[in-house]
Amino acid sequence: MGRVVVKKLHVRPSYALTRRPGFSPFPGAYDRPGCFLGGRGVLVEPTERAELIVVGYAVRTSNADEKDPARAKLPALWHRAGAPGAFAHVPNRVDEHLYAVLTDYESDHNGAFTQIVGTGVRTVPRLPEGMVAVRVPAGPALRLEARGPMPQALAETWQRVWNHTESGGTPARAFTTDLEVHHPGGVDLYVAV
């Protein structure tokens, strides 16, 4: 059996300490037409992301590496995770969705990060060979919907997130743990803030 790797990931505590009636961790979020990341029909809403445990396969990569087909690791990861029955033997699954967890950011979207693609589980099972488990903490996030032909719609949604980051947009990204939920209707992206 593979080794069990369970991480307790950190969320910035500032929002948790300031919960009070009328407080919003996303001030001014809807002050501009099209929202702060939105425009072109992209739904963006501040939300509290629920805690989740994901069991799957992991790689360490960077956006720069992914632009070079010779160094890209994500296509092979997604091919492995997307194979029919890839997670059928994982017990305690919460649903049939695929989850992508982006975590362990070296710095920002220009640095290295770890991506785990897998299935959501209620409890950590004995891990099959080559799989890891990661706990995605609850916390404030921006929820974006990627709809349309994949992976193009998802790439365009991430590009909006990167533009938001580079422009100094608020709320600022936390670069702790981001989550993609892949389901039949598209992808819901939860960006930690």
Secondary structure, DSSP 4 states (H G I P E B T S, - for coil): -PPP---B----THHHHT--TT--SSTTTTSSTTTTTT-TT--EEEEEEPPEEEEEEEEEEEHHHHHSTTT--HHHHHHHHTSTTTTTT-SSB--S-EEEEEE--SSSTTSEEEEEEEEEESS--PPPTT-EEEEE--EEEEEEEE-SSTTHHHHHHHHHHHHHHHTT-SSPP--SEEEEEEETTEEEEEEE-
